[in-house]
């Protein structure tokens, strides 16, 4: 029976001291720079936003389709009802002018509702894990980058719809009116993007997220004042439309198209409950956005914080 005598292994070299002065300085700087108002947070947010734009540049069909689709809606629906009697849709000169506000809001809403899909695909392909283990100043930069990307796309779509509406005879709001339109679109996009990102981390996969998007899109469109005035609807649908946040984004935009001398106290909507002013509509949108951001905070803390 042979006995195997283990060969003594050579002495291992001492592990390098990782706690050197440069590493300590880097750690101290990282801790100091953490937070939502730091330069590091801004830098990494811009880098992640740029990554999304690079993906868009490689797949420009997404942008082209996102711009063309609302323009087709505007042309086809406008032509469908162009011969209706004057005054049937309130103070609008034609149905295209009435429809423009609804197309702007619904396009922004649809784009924001899809905001979670790129993050969901990153999550499924494992790319999101690389972000989560990186020494980020704040992982909320992942969320903010998605919101900035969707906001930029919504601005491009809104500009295209405004331009085509003007060509089709709807005209343009005054400069303060245009600024108000952009403000309303941005508030709505921020709130809906927050909900979409919350669904991204709450649902198991992209199939479920796409299912939620399909189920949500058209019902919210038809239960708003995007296509017809509130008084055209049956009583129960008027109540539903009066609870739909999209209605409170559509009506102020529609009003500033028709009234150059608008004000926050101007009545823009007559619901079954009460008359609603322009300022009240903006308050509803801000509350909706705040609630959406507040609802996703606990989920984001558990998943990415």
Buried (B, 14 or more C-beta within 10 A) or exposed (E): EEEEEEEEEEEEEEEEEEEEEEEEEEEEEEEEBBEEEBEBBBEBBBEBBEBBBEEBEEEEEEBEEBBEBBBEBBEEBBEEBEEEEEEEBEEBBBBBBBBBBBBBBBBBBBBBBBBBBBBBBBBEEEEBEEBEEEEBBBBBBBBBBBBBBBBBBBBEBBBBBBEBBEEBEBEBBBEEBBEBBBEBBBBBBBBBBBBBBBBBBBBEEBEEBBEBBEEBBEEBBBBBBBBBBBEEBEEEBBBBBBEBBBBBBBBBBBBBBBBEEBEEEBEBBBBEEEEBBBBBBBBBBEEBBBBBBEEBEEBBEEBBE
